[in-house]
Amino acid sequence: MAINIYEIAGLVREYGVVVAPWREADAVIDQVSWIGGTVTLVIGAADPSDPAPDLRHDVVIHVARFRDITSPEAPGAPTRAAVTDLVEWGATAEGIVLVCCNGAYGRSPALAAGIIARRHQLSMTEALAVVRRIRPVCRPNPLILSHLDGEGRPA
């Protein structure tokens, strides 16, 4: 599902976060500029076997490698350290943060909720509601959410 930045422009400006698949990252960075914003940081999760993200924009990219799985014992599961690191990067960044994963259904929406909760002192429930308005088709990864407390901080 392609992002329509004009439908979510107010949310992106207010919360400073947008969620998209890696394959749409460059287009979303362009679209954010069309609404007067600037993506200053791209963070996200990539499968361990995927090539490094290659964007044409000059922007800081911070990636952790883990799969969209929910069992903490499974190989490639998101770790508390990786989740905390990504959320911290996003929560403390200036400007708009683009949060990516393969499909922008599981990992990136969960990370985006943590970032929004931290940046705006919201509960995770409130932050997840914002993420669902930004990316209605999402299914935030429950393991990633379990690594965060109710305010997007490490649990």
C-alpha positions, 0 to 999 in steps of 0.5 A, spaced: 500 500 500 503 506 497 503 512 502 499 518 500 503 523 504 497 528 503 492 524 507 497 524 513 501 530 512 498 533 519 500 527 523 507 527 520 508 534 521 505 533 528 508 527 530 515 527 526 514 520 524 512 516 517 512 509 516 514 506 509 517 500 506 524 500 504 522 500 497 518 506 498 523 510 502 526 515 497 519 516 494 516 518 501 522 522 503 521 526 496 513 526 498 515 529 505 519 535 502 512 536 498 509 538 504 514 542 507 518 537 511 525 534 511 526 527 513 533 527 517 533 520 519 531 513 516 531 508 521 529 501 521 529 493 521 532 489 515 532 481 515 539 479 516 540 476 509 537 483 506 542 487 502 544 494 506 538 499 504 541 504 498 537 510 498 539 516 493 538 521 498 543 524 503 540 522 510 543 518 516 540 511 516 540 507 522 539 499 521 538 493 526 538 486 523 532 482 525 526 478 522 519 480 523 518 474 528 514 474 535 518 468 538 524 471 542 528 464 542 527 464 534 534 465 530 534 473 528 528 475 533 528 482 535 532 483 541 531 488 547 538 492 545 536 493 538 529 495 539 531 500 544 537 503 540 532 504 534 527 507 538 532 512 542 535 514 535 528 516 533 526 519 539 532 524 540 532 526 532 531 532 530 526 533 524 522 527 521 524 520 522 522 515 516 521 508 520 522 502 515 522 495 514 520 490 508 513 491 508 512 496 513 506 492 517 510 489 523 517 491 525 517 499 523 510 500 526 512 497 532 518 502 532 514 508 530 510 507 536 515 507 541 518 513 538 512 517 538 511 515 545 517 517 547 517 524 543 510 526 545 510 523 552 504 518 550 502 511 552 504 506 547 496 505 546 496 512 544 502 512 540 499 505 536 493 509 535 497 514 531 501 509 528 494 506 525 492 513 522 499 514 519 499 506 516 492 503 517 494 496 514 499 495 520 500 489 524 505 492 530 510 486 532 508 484 539 515 482 541 518 489 539 512 492 543 514 487 549 521 490 549 518 497 550 514 499 557 507 503 556 511 509 554 516 507 549 522 506 554 526 499 555 521 495 559 
